Each structure stands twice: as C-alpha cells, then as structure tokens.
Amino acid sequence: MAKLTKAQREWRPGMPKKRRSTKVMFASTVLLLEAFVVFFATLAVFGLRRGELPPALILGIGIALSVVMILACAVLSKPWGVGLGWILQIVLILTGIVEPMMFLVGALFGLAWWYGIRTGIRIDSEAAKREREQAEWNASHGDTPEAS
C-alpha cells in the first residue's frame, strides 16, 4: 500500500481543498522549460566549443544549472523563491557570453518569467477576492445549496 502524505492523513470530509498558487504554477513551468533548454544548450556548446573549453567544465556547469532550475521549483512558494528565479533569469541571459544565441533565448525566457509572475499574482489575487466574496455570500444566505 502506498504511503499517505501529511495532507492525505489530515483530510476529513467537508474540508475545503487548499488552492494552489497560479503564480507558482506559471513560474515552475518557465523554470522547467528553461532547465530543458539549458541542458540542450549545454550539449550544443559541448559539441561546438569542446576544443576551446574543457568538456568537464562545459558539462558540469550546464548540468548543474539545469538541476538548480529544477530544484528552484520546490522553493517558489517561499518568500525568497521568486528572487532566486530572477537570479536564474540573469544567469541564463549571461550564458550568452559562451553562446551568443543564449542572449536572445535568455531574454525571451526572462520576458516569459516576468509575464508569468505578473499574471500569476493577478490571478491569485482575483481568486482570493472571489473566495472572500463567496464566503460572505454563503454566510449571509446559508451554507447549504438549494434543492433543484
């Protein structure tokens, strides 16, 4: 039998489901896509410049950056998580020093990151407002749905 998570063990009938942050989902999506792009860019730089730079350095830095981007998804809900994401955006843009096309790729992903964070914050605030209004309506009109 599979082990239950803490949330599954603490669940009781009638408990409202905790809403997941849209900002975190958008930011995670961008970071995961960046991790794939960094991995494949690492392979491209390895093939194009292994005579100029040590292969272990190219692969080590590229794979480490990909792993950091994946692990950063786990801390996006923390107050400093989005700041770490911004730092990773800058690092991605700076990879253009080694492969100039990465300046463009990094700038486009930076734009996607900014848009995802901005839009996620807006959607999360609208959802919180909607939940407050629904709770107020339920309190004033009774919590039970009417029979059809």
C-alpha positions, 0 to 999 in steps of 0.5 A: 500500500502506498504511503499517505502524505501529511495532507492525505492523513489530515483530510476529513470530509467537508474540508475545503481543498487548499488552492494552489498558487497560479503564480507558482504554477506559471513560474515552475513551468518557465523554470522547467522549460528553461532547465530543458533548454539549458541542458540542450544548450549545454550539449550544443556548446559541448559539441561546438566549443569542446576544443576551446573549453574543457568538456568537464567544465562545459558539462558540469556547469550546464548540468548543474544549472539545469538541476538548480532550475529544477530544484528552484521549483520546490522553493517558489512558494517561499518568500525568497523563491521568486528572487532566486528565479530572477537570479536564474533569469540573469544567469541564463541571459549571461550564458550568452557570453559562451553562446551568443544565441543564449542572449536572445533565448535568455531574454525571451525566457526572462520576458516569459518569467516576468509575464508569468509572475505578473499574471500569476499574482493577478490571478491569485489575487482575483481568486482570493477576492472571489473566495472572500466574496463567496464566503460572505455570500454563503454566510449571509444566505446559508451554507447549504445549496438549494434543492433543484 
